[in-house]
Amino acid sequence: MLKKNVVKRVIGMPGDTVKVANKKVFINGKEFVRDYAQHIDYRTIPRSRGQIYWNDKFMGSRDNFGPVVVPDGEYFVMGDNRDNSADSRFWGFLKRNEITSSPAIIFFS
């Protein structure tokens, strides 16, 4: 099994409902605004043009995703560069034991 370390932020905790609508992240129906999140692509990909599938279920696009409920013992993570980040939108939830540490320094966010 190939293991790869990546740096992402935990956005959704167990039991949370996560949704992305027009590039805005919503947790349990409330907009989740953080100044570190950035968008480099001026386009917004409509849900209908999305290509994200989880277990053959259509989930939308990077900009219009979900909603999904985070299962017990798992977490939803996203990268700071929301338009160019392979994260939970694409590969699903992380189990708690897959979260290994926190970065010691944030050089570029």
N, C-alpha and C positions, 0 to 999 in steps of 0.2 A: 504494500500500500504506500503510495506516494503521499508524503506530508508536506504541506506548504504553510509557512507562517505569513499571515497578512495582518495589517493594522486596520481595524474597523471600529466604529463606535456602536455600543449597544443602544438600540433605539426602542425595542419592544421587549418587555419582560413577560414571564409566563402569565397568561390570562388577558394580556392587552390585545386590543384590536388595532391593527396597523393598516393604514390606507395612504396611498399617494394619489393626489388629484391635482393635475396641472402643475406638477413639480413640487407641490406643497405636501409636507408629511403631516398626517393626522394620527394621533394616538388617542384611542377611546373617544373619538369625535372632536377632540380639541387640536387646533393647529400646534405643531411642535416646531417652533422657530428657534434656530441657533445661528449665531453670526459666523460660525466656522463653516457652515454648509455653503458650497458654491456651485454655480452652474456655468459651464463654458459653452454650451450649445444654445443658441437663441431659439431653436425650434422646440416645440412641444409635441411629442409623439402621442397622437390620440390612442385611447384604449383599443379601439377597433383595429389599429394598425400594429398592435403589439405582437411580439413573438415569444412571450414568456409563458411557458407551460410547466406546471408541477404535476407529475404523474398523470399526464394527458389531460389535465384540467387547465383551461385558459385562464391566465392570471392578469393579462393586460400588457402594458408597456412599462418601460423604466419611469415614465412621467405620469402614468395613470395605472396604478397597480392596486390589486386587492379589492376589498378588504380581506385580511386574514387574521385569525385569532392565534396567538402564540401559545403552543401547547405547554403543559406542565414540564418543567425541567429543560426548556429550550428557550432560545433568545433570537431576536431579529436584529441583525446588524446592518449598518450602511456605512459606506465610505464618505469622506468629506466632499470629494468631487462627485456629486450625485449623478452627473451626466456621463461619467467615464469610470464607473466603479462596478466591478463584479462583486456583488454582495448578496444579502439574503433575498433580494428580489429575484435573483437569477438562480441561486443554488440552495435556497431554503434556509431553514432554521439551524442554529448551532446548539448542540447539547452543552450543558454546563462544563463538562470535563474537556471540551474542545477550546474553551476560553482559558488561556494559559497565563496571561499577565497583562499588565498595563505598560504603555511606553514610559520610559524614564524622561524623555525629552520630546517636545513637539517642535520640530524644525520648520516645516512648512505644513500648514493646514489648508 
